[in-house]
Amino acid sequence: MTEQAQTSQAVRTAEPFDTFFARSFPGMTARALLLCGHPQDAEDAVQEAYAAAFSRWERLCHYDAPDAWVYRIVRQRLWAVARDRSRTRPAAPDSLQPPPAAGVEQTVEARAVLTALARLPARQRTVLVLHCLEGMTQEAIADELGLTRGAVASSVFRARAKLTKAVGMSDGVDAGNGRRAGRGRHDGLGLVPSPPQARTARLGEQAADFADPVAAALRRTELWLRAAVARSDRPARQLAAVRRASAGPGAAGPEAADPDAAEAGPAEAEPAEADGARSEAAEAEKAAAEGAAAEKEAE
């Protein structure tokens, strides 16, 4: 197929932004809530990331995985905010209403996991979710957050111990072995809605492929959050907020780190945007490195 034919096909099959938003928002918000102990911070990060995607949608819509581009920005925003907020106010789990498909035990477990996560120091919570749920290696997490591998391994170990104790589960997996949690990185995001026949299944059954009990509990909580977000007013409210933010002054949207080819797609980044992405990523890594010692003391 010629390059022109490929381009024409991409244009014909490009996903509208509203469709992409409706498909990916519940899972994106669920993952943000797991990563962040402050629901408002999670909501702000997700809104900023989608606003950035909306302003670039003409290009991003042709990516293989634009949701990975959005999620990368969400992670960067939440990590930066967590370091600033970890000592200034207590964390609190989100107060979403249980989804109809969830049983009482599932709701109790989900709320217990969210409460336990909210009580963890920011670094422990972040690395636990990235390593145990998303399946990132300790080396990859250290590189992204500007930490040493030893700091990541220590945080994973401590976070697992605290979570298993708080939730009352047994932890039979070696926390320091760095192996993946059972799914591929993007496959485990939970950003794409389940097929119709799977929506009627109990949420716990969808986490059965996680042999690690901590990863399985996190996955069940993520699915619970996804279903709860999908039935709430958040998708419509946030989509309206994204459009208002993009239509107001500075309609180009918030300047966000553009992870581009790292995870999401085949396009060449505009030179100025690529330079800005590298600059913001470098600043985020520098800030993370500078704060590592202070957060270690807080733990």
matplotlib code that plots the C-alpha trace (Angstrom):
import matplotlib.pyplot as plt

x = [0.0, 1.4, 2.0, -0.8, -3.2, -2.2, -2.8, -6.2, -7.2, -6.0, -8.1, -11.2, -10.8, -9.7, -11.6, -13.6, -12.3, -15.7, -15.7, -12.1, -13.0, -16.0, -14.0, -11.0, -12.1, -13.4, -10.3, -8.0, -9.8, -9.6, -5.9, -5.4, -7.4, -5.2, -2.0, -3.2, -4.3, -6.2, -9.3, -9.2, -5.6, -6.5, -9.4, -7.3, -4.5, -6.9, -8.7, -5.4, -4.2, -7.4, -7.3, -3.8, -4.9, -8.0, -5.8, -3.6, -6.3, -5.8, -2.4, -3.0, -6.1, -3.8, -1.7, -2.1, -2.7, -3.6, -4.8, -1.1, -0.1, -2.8, -1.9, 1.8, 0.8, -1.5, 1.4, 3.8, 1.2, 0.3, 3.9, 4.8, 1.8, 2.2, 5.7, 4.4, 1.3, 2.5, 3.4, 0.8, -2.5, -3.8, -4.8, -8.4, -10.0, -12.6, -16.2, -17.7, -21.0, -20.7, -21.5, -24.6, -22.6, -20.4, -21.2, -21.0, -17.7, -16.2, -17.2, -15.8, -12.5, -12.3, -12.8, -10.3, -7.7, -8.3, -8.1, -4.9, -3.4, -4.4, -2.4, 0.8, 3.5, 3.3, 6.4, 5.3, 1.8, 3.1, 5.7, 3.3, 0.7, 3.2, 5.0, 2.3, -0.7, 0.8, 3.7, 6.5, 9.9, 11.7, 14.3, 11.7, 10.0, 13.3, 14.0, 10.6, 10.5, 14.1, 14.8, 17.4, 16.4, 17.2, 14.7, 12.0, 12.6, 12.5, 9.3, 7.6, 8.5, 7.2, 4.1, 3.2, 3.7, 1.5, -1.2, -1.4, -1.6, -4.3, -6.5, -5.9, -4.5, -1.5, 1.4, 3.0, 5.0, 8.6, 8.2, 11.7, 12.0, 10.9, 8.8, 5.7, 2.3, 0.8, -0.3, 1.5, 2.0, -0.7, -3.0, -3.1, -4.2, -7.9, -8.5, -10.6, -14.1, -14.8, -17.0, -20.7, -20.7, -18.0, -19.8, -22.3, -19.6, -18.5, -15.7, -13.4, -13.5, -11.8, -8.7, -8.3, -5.1, -3.1, -1.4, 0.1, -2.6, -1.6, -1.9, -5.2, -6.6, -5.4, -6.9, -10.3, -10.3, -9.5, -12.4, -14.6, -13.5, -14.0, -17.5, -18.3, -16.8, -18.7, -22.1, -21.4, -21.7, -18.0, -17.6, -20.0, -18.8, -15.2, -15.7, -17.5, -14.6, -12.1, -13.9, -14.2, -10.6, -9.6, -12.0, -11.0, -7.9, -4.8, -7.0, -4.0, -4.4, -2.0, 1.6, 2.2, 5.0, 4.6, 5.7, 4.9, 6.9, 7.9, 4.5, 1.9, 2.3, 4.2, 4.0, 6.9, 6.6, 6.8, 10.3, 9.1, 6.8, 9.4, 11.9, 9.2, 8.5, 12.2, 12.5, 9.5, 10.6, 14.0, 12.5, 10.2, 13.1, 15.2, 12.4, 11.8, 15.5, 15.7, 12.8, 13.7, 15.7, 13.0, 10.3, 12.5, 12.6, 8.8, 8.4]
y = [0.0, 3.4, 6.1, 8.2, 5.3, 4.6, 8.2, 8.2, 5.1, 6.6, 9.7, 7.5, 5.4, 8.1, 7.9, 11.1, 12.6, 12.2, 8.5, 8.1, 10.0, 7.9, 4.7, 5.6, 8.0, 5.5, 3.4, 6.4, 7.9, 4.6, 4.3, 7.9, 7.3, 4.3, 6.3, 9.4, 9.7, 12.9, 12.5, 16.2, 15.9, 12.8, 14.6, 17.6, 15.5, 13.5, 16.7, 18.4, 15.3, 15.1, 18.8, 18.4, 15.5, 17.4, 20.3, 17.8, 15.4, 15.9, 14.3, 12.0, 10.4, 8.5, 7.0, 3.3, 4.0, 7.6, 6.5, 5.6, 9.1, 10.5, 8.1, 9.1, 12.7, 11.7, 9.8, 12.7, 15.2, 13.0, 12.3, 16.0, 16.9, 14.1, 15.3, 18.8, 17.6, 14.7, 16.8, 19.5, 17.6, 14.1, 11.8, 10.5, 7.8, 8.7, 8.4, 7.0, 5.1, 1.3, 0.0, -2.2, -5.2, -5.2, -7.4, -6.3, -8.1, -6.5, -3.1, -3.7, -4.9, -2.0, 0.6, -1.1, -1.1, 2.5, 3.5, 1.6, 3.1, 6.6, 6.1, 5.1, 7.7, 9.0, 7.1, 3.8, 4.1, 5.1, 2.4, -0.3, 0.5, 0.8, -2.4, -4.7, -3.6, -2.1, -4.6, -2.0, -3.3, -1.7, -0.4, 1.3, 2.9, 4.2, 5.7, 7.4, 8.7, 9.7, 7.3, 4.6, 1.0, 0.3, 3.0, 1.5, -2.0, -0.8, 1.1, -1.8, -4.1, -1.7, -0.8, -4.5, -5.2, -2.3, -3.1, -6.8, -6.0, -3.3, -5.4, -8.7, -10.7, -13.1, -12.1, -15.1, -13.4, -12.2, -8.4, -7.8, -10.0, -7.4, -9.8, -8.5, -8.8, -11.1, -8.8, -6.6, -3.0, -1.5, -4.6, -4.1, -0.5, -1.3, 1.7, -0.1, -1.1, -4.8, -6.4, -6.5, -10.2, -9.5, -6.7, -9.0, -11.1, -10.5, -8.0, -10.5, -12.9, -10.4, -10.3, -14.1, -14.0, -12.2, -14.9, -12.2, -11.6, -7.9, -7.4, -9.2, -7.0, -3.9, -5.1, -5.9, -2.4, -0.9, -2.7, -1.6, 2.0, 1.8, 0.6, 3.3, 6.1, 5.0, 5.2, 8.5, 12.0, 12.4, 11.5, 14.1, 16.7, 16.2, 16.2, 19.5, 20.9, 19.7, 21.5, 24.7, 24.6, 24.2, 26.9, 29.5, 31.8, 29.9, 27.5, 25.4, 23.7, 23.1, 22.4, 18.8, 16.4, 14.6, 11.0, 10.4, 7.5, 6.1, 4.3, 5.7, 6.2, 6.5, 10.2, 12.6, 15.2, 18.8, 20.1, 22.7, 20.3, 17.6, 20.0, 21.1, 17.5, 16.7, 19.8, 19.0, 15.4, 16.6, 19.0, 16.3, 13.9, 16.6, 17.5, 13.8, 13.2, 16.3, 15.2, 11.5, 12.0, 14.2, 11.6, 8.8, 10.6, 11.0, 7.3]
z = [0.0, -1.0, 1.6, 0.2, 0.4, 4.0, 4.9, 3.2, 5.1, 8.4, 7.8, 7.0, 10.1, 12.6, 15.9, 16.9, 20.1, 21.9, 21.0, 22.3, 25.5, 26.2, 25.6, 27.7, 30.4, 33.0, 32.9, 32.8, 35.9, 37.7, 37.2, 38.3, 41.5, 42.3, 41.7, 43.6, 47.2, 46.5, 44.2, 43.2, 42.1, 40.1, 38.4, 37.6, 36.1, 33.9, 32.7, 31.9, 29.9, 27.9, 27.2, 25.9, 23.7, 22.5, 21.3, 19.4, 18.3, 14.6, 15.0, 18.0, 16.4, 14.0, 16.8, 17.5, 21.2, 22.0, 25.4, 26.3, 25.3, 27.7, 30.5, 30.3, 30.9, 33.8, 35.5, 35.1, 36.5, 39.5, 40.4, 40.3, 42.4, 44.8, 45.8, 46.5, 48.4, 50.4, 53.4, 53.2, 53.6, 54.4, 51.6, 51.3, 49.0, 46.5, 47.5, 44.4, 44.6, 44.1, 40.6, 40.4, 39.2, 42.3, 45.2, 48.8, 49.3, 46.2, 47.4, 50.9, 49.4, 46.9, 49.6, 51.9, 49.1, 48.3, 51.9, 52.4, 49.2, 50.3, 53.6, 51.8, 51.2, 47.6, 46.4, 47.8, 46.4, 42.9, 42.6, 43.9, 41.3, 38.5, 39.4, 40.7, 38.6, 35.4, 35.3, 34.9, 35.9, 38.8, 36.4, 34.2, 37.2, 38.5, 35.1, 34.8, 38.4, 38.7, 41.5, 42.1, 41.5, 45.2, 46.3, 44.0, 45.3, 48.9, 48.2, 46.6, 49.5, 52.1, 50.2, 49.7, 53.4, 54.4, 51.9, 52.7, 56.4, 56.0, 53.7, 55.5, 52.6, 52.5, 50.3, 48.8, 46.0, 46.2, 46.1, 44.9, 41.9, 39.4, 37.3, 35.5, 37.0, 34.3, 31.5, 29.0, 29.9, 27.7, 27.9, 31.7, 31.7, 31.7, 29.5, 26.9, 28.0, 28.3, 25.6, 26.4, 27.3, 30.0, 31.6, 33.2, 34.8, 38.4, 38.6, 40.4, 37.6, 35.3, 37.6, 37.6, 35.5, 38.2, 40.2, 42.5, 45.3, 45.6, 41.8, 41.8, 44.6, 42.8, 39.5, 41.1, 42.7, 39.3, 37.7, 40.5, 40.0, 36.2, 36.6, 39.3, 37.2, 34.0, 35.8, 37.4, 36.0, 35.7, 32.0, 30.8, 33.3, 32.4, 28.7, 29.0, 31.1, 28.6, 25.8, 27.9, 28.7, 25.1, 23.8, 26.3, 26.4, 25.2, 23.2, 22.3, 25.7, 28.5, 27.5, 28.3, 28.0, 24.7, 25.1, 21.4, 20.0, 23.4, 23.8, 21.6, 17.9, 14.7, 14.0, 13.9, 16.6, 15.6, 16.5, 19.0, 20.7, 20.9, 22.5, 25.0, 25.9, 26.5, 28.6, 30.8, 31.2, 32.3, 34.8, 36.2, 36.6, 38.3, 40.7, 41.5, 42.2, 44.4, 46.5, 46.9, 50.1, 51.7, 51.0, 52.3, 55.6, 55.6, 55.2]

ax = plt.figure().add_subplot(projection="3d")
ax.plot(x, y, z, "-o")
ax.set_aspect("equal")
plt.show()
